[in-house]
Amino acid sequence: MNRLARPVTPAAPMEQHRPVWDRFVRVFHRTVVTCVVLNHFVLEEGEWQHKWTGYLATAFVLARIVWGFIGSKHARFSDFFPTPTRVRQHVQAMHSHRPDLHWGHNPLGALMMLLLMALVLSLGLTGWMQGTDAFFGEAWLQNSHAYLANALMLSAGLHAATGLVMGRLERTRVVKAMLTGIKERY
C-alpha cells in the first residue's frame, strides 16, 4: 500500500484531529457546489449567467486537477487515488465491519470525487458545444447535457449522503472538516 494512503488501523495510534483539506480544496468545493446548485435550480438554461457559471465550475475543476499534482498532502491524487487494490481492500474492510479509516478520501469516496469532476467537465464541454455554429440546436447534444446534469445531481446527492454515513461509521466530523479543513474523530 502506498505510504501516503496508509489507512489508520486499530494497531496504529489514533490521532483525534488532523488538517486535511487546505483552503483551495475548501474554496473549490464550495464554489463548484454553488455553481451546480445555481445552474440546476436557479439560473435559466441558455442564458449568459448559466453559461458563465458553468464555465466557472469547469475552470475550478481544471484547477483542482492541477492542484491534485502540486497541492498539499491530502489534496494530491497520490494520497487517495483509487487503485483496484485500494478499492478491494476498502470494500473487504467494510464487509468485515472494520472500516479502514482514511484521513483524506477513502477509495470509494475518491472514485465518486473523480466521477463528479468528470461530470462537471462533461457538462462544461457539452454546454460550450451548444453555443458553437457546428452544434447549435442539436437535440442529441441538448439531451446529453440534460442527462449529464441529472447524473451530476444524483451523484452529488449520493456523495453527500454517503459522506454523512461514513462520517458516522468512522466517527469523524466530515461536514465540519469541509468548513474548517480539520478532520476530527469523536
Backbone torsions as a table, in degrees:
resi	resn	phi	psi	omega
1	MET	NA	140.3	178.7
2	ASN	-58.2	132.9	-177.2
3	ARG	-62.3	-27.3	179.5
4	LEU	-75.6	-25.1	-175.7
5	ALA	-104.5	15.9	-177.1
6	ARG	-61.2	120.3	179.0
7	PRO	-73.3	158.7	173.4
8	VAL	-78.8	124.1	179.9
9	THR	-112.5	164.5	179.3
10	PRO	-56.3	-28.4	-179.9
11	ALA	-77.5	-20.3	-178.8
12	ALA	-85.1	147.6	177.7
13	PRO	-62.0	138.6	-175.9
14	MET	-94.6	110.1	173.0
15	GLU	-75.3	152.2	179.5
16	GLN	-93.6	-25.1	177.5
17	HIS	-157.1	154.7	-179.1
18	ARG	-158.1	137.6	171.7
19	PRO	-63.1	127.7	-175.6
20	VAL	-122.3	-57.4	-175.5
21	TRP	-104.5	119.4	-178.0
22	ASP	-74.2	174.9	-175.8
23	ARG	-58.2	-43.8	-179.4
24	PHE	-60.6	-44.9	-179.3
25	VAL	-60.9	-41.8	-179.6
26	ARG	-68.1	-41.3	177.0
27	VAL	-66.0	-41.6	176.2
28	PHE	-55.6	-51.0	-176.3
29	HIS	-60.6	-49.6	-178.8
30	ARG	-63.4	-40.4	-178.0
31	THR	-67.1	-46.9	-178.6
32	VAL	-66.0	-42.3	177.7
33	VAL	-59.7	-45.4	179.6
34	THR	-61.4	-46.0	179.2
35	CYS	-60.2	-44.4	-178.1
36	VAL	-64.7	-45.8	180.0
37	VAL	-63.3	-45.3	178.6
38	LEU	-60.0	-47.7	-176.7
39	ASN	-69.0	-30.9	-177.5
40	HIS	-84.0	-35.6	-171.2
41	PHE	-114.5	-20.9	-170.3
42	VAL	-116.3	-52.4	-172.2
43	LEU	-80.6	147.0	-178.9
44	GLU	-77.1	129.5	178.7
45	GLU	-57.2	138.0	176.0
46	GLY	85.6	-16.1	178.3
47	GLU	-76.4	159.3	-175.7
48	TRP	-61.6	-32.9	179.6
49	GLN	-65.1	-40.5	178.2
50	HIS	-63.6	-45.7	-179.0
51	LYS	-61.0	-50.5	-175.3
52	TRP	-71.5	-28.8	174.1
53	THR	-67.3	-40.2	175.6
54	GLY	-64.5	-41.1	177.8
55	TYR	-64.5	-37.5	177.6
56	LEU	-62.9	-45.9	178.4
57	ALA	-60.5	-43.2	179.5
58	THR	-62.3	-43.6	179.2
59	ALA	-62.9	-40.5	178.6
60	PHE	-66.1	-37.7	177.7
61	VAL	-65.8	-41.6	177.2
62	LEU	-62.2	-42.0	177.2
63	ALA	-63.9	-37.8	179.2
64	ARG	-65.8	-34.8	176.7
65	ILE	-63.3	-44.9	176.2
66	VAL	-60.5	-44.7	-179.3
67	TRP	-62.4	-26.1	177.5
68	GLY	-66.5	-13.8	177.3
69	PHE	-107.8	-26.5	-174.4
70	ILE	-120.2	-4.4	-174.1
71	GLY	-78.9	-167.1	-179.5
72	SER	-66.9	169.1	-172.0
73	LYS	-49.7	-55.6	-174.9
74	HIS	-78.5	-8.6	175.6
75	ALA	-86.4	-18.2	-176.6
76	ARG	-76.2	138.4	178.5
77	PHE	-58.2	-33.1	-179.5
78	SER	-62.1	-22.1	179.9
79	ASP	-76.3	-26.6	-172.7
80	PHE	-142.0	8.4	-174.6
81	PHE	-56.2	130.0	-171.9
82	PRO	-82.1	77.8	176.6
83	THR	-68.2	159.0	177.9
84	PRO	-55.8	-38.6	179.5
85	THR	-64.6	-45.0	179.2
86	ARG	-63.0	-42.5	179.8
87	VAL	-63.7	-47.3	-179.8
88	ARG	-59.6	-46.4	179.6
89	GLN	-62.4	-39.8	179.9
90	HIS	-66.1	-45.6	179.8
91	VAL	-64.2	-41.6	178.0
92	GLN	-61.9	-42.3	178.6
93	ALA	-63.4	-39.8	178.4
94	MET	-65.2	-41.4	179.7
95	HIS	-66.0	-29.3	179.7
96	SER	-87.9	7.9	179.0
97	HIS	61.3	29.1	175.0
98	ARG	-132.3	75.1	-175.8
99	PRO	-60.8	135.7	173.5
100	ASP	-77.1	130.6	-173.1
101	LEU	-94.5	128.8	-179.6
102	HIS	-116.6	135.8	175.9
103	TRP	-70.3	-41.6	176.8
104	GLY	-91.9	-144.7	178.9
105	HIS	-71.8	138.1	169.4
106	ASN	-79.1	167.5	-174.9
107	PRO	-57.4	-38.6	178.7
108	LEU	-72.3	-36.4	174.8
109	GLY	-63.7	-36.8	177.6
110	ALA	-66.1	-41.1	176.1
111	LEU	-59.2	-44.3	180.0
112	MET	-64.4	-42.1	179.3
113	MET	-60.0	-43.0	178.7
114	LEU	-65.6	-39.2	176.4
115	LEU	-62.2	-46.2	-179.6
116	LEU	-60.9	-42.9	179.0
117	MET	-65.5	-39.4	178.2
118	ALA	-64.1	-38.7	178.5
119	LEU	-65.8	-43.0	178.4
120	VAL	-62.8	-43.7	178.5
121	LEU	-63.4	-40.3	178.8
122	SER	-65.4	-39.0	176.4
123	LEU	-65.1	-41.0	177.3
124	GLY	-60.9	-42.4	179.9
125	LEU	-67.7	-48.1	-178.2
126	THR	-68.7	-32.3	175.9
127	GLY	-66.0	-44.6	178.2
128	TRP	-63.6	-43.3	-178.7
129	MET	-59.4	-34.6	-179.1
130	GLN	-64.2	-22.2	179.2
131	GLY	-91.1	-1.1	-179.7
132	THR	-90.5	156.1	179.2
133	ASP	-61.4	-35.7	-175.9
134	ALA	-67.6	-29.0	-173.6
135	PHE	-123.0	3.3	-177.8
136	PHE	-59.4	129.2	176.4
137	GLY	79.7	3.4	-179.8
138	GLU	-71.7	118.9	-177.0
139	ALA	-62.8	-40.6	-178.9
140	TRP	-61.4	-35.3	-179.7
141	LEU	-74.2	-41.4	176.3
142	GLN	-61.9	-42.0	178.0
143	ASN	-65.0	-40.6	177.8
144	SER	-62.0	-43.6	179.9
145	HIS	-62.0	-43.5	179.1
146	ALA	-65.5	-41.9	178.1
147	TYR	-61.4	-45.7	179.5
148	LEU	-62.1	-39.6	178.7
149	ALA	-62.9	-43.2	178.3
150	ASN	-67.3	-38.8	177.3
151	ALA	-64.1	-38.0	177.8
152	LEU	-64.1	-45.3	-179.6
153	MET	-64.2	-42.6	178.3
154	LEU	-62.9	-45.9	-179.9
155	SER	-65.4	-40.2	179.0
156	ALA	-64.7	-39.7	176.5
157	GLY	-63.6	-43.0	177.4
158	LEU	-64.2	-41.2	178.1
159	HIS	-59.1	-47.7	-179.5
160	ALA	-64.5	-45.5	-178.3
161	ALA	-64.5	-45.7	-179.4
162	THR	-70.1	-30.2	174.6
163	GLY	-61.7	-42.0	177.5
164	LEU	-66.7	-42.5	179.4
165	VAL	-64.2	-46.8	-179.7
166	MET	-64.5	-35.5	175.7
167	GLY	-58.5	-41.1	178.1
168	ARG	-69.3	-45.1	-179.2
169	LEU	-63.4	-41.3	-178.6
170	GLU	-87.5	-5.9	-178.3
171	ARG	56.6	51.5	176.4
172	THR	-125.6	153.1	179.2
173	ARG	-95.1	84.7	-173.4
174	VAL	-69.7	-45.9	-178.4
175	VAL	-63.5	-44.8	177.9
176	LYS	-59.9	-38.2	179.3
177	ALA	-62.9	-35.5	178.4
178	MET	-69.3	-21.1	177.9
179	LEU	-89.9	-42.0	-174.4
180	THR	-99.7	-23.3	-174.9
181	GLY	89.0	-6.0	-177.5
182	ILE	-111.0	122.2	179.3
183	LYS	-91.8	127.2	-177.6
184	GLU	-116.5	145.3	172.6
185	ARG	-101.8	149.4	177.2
186	TYR	-133.2	NA	NA
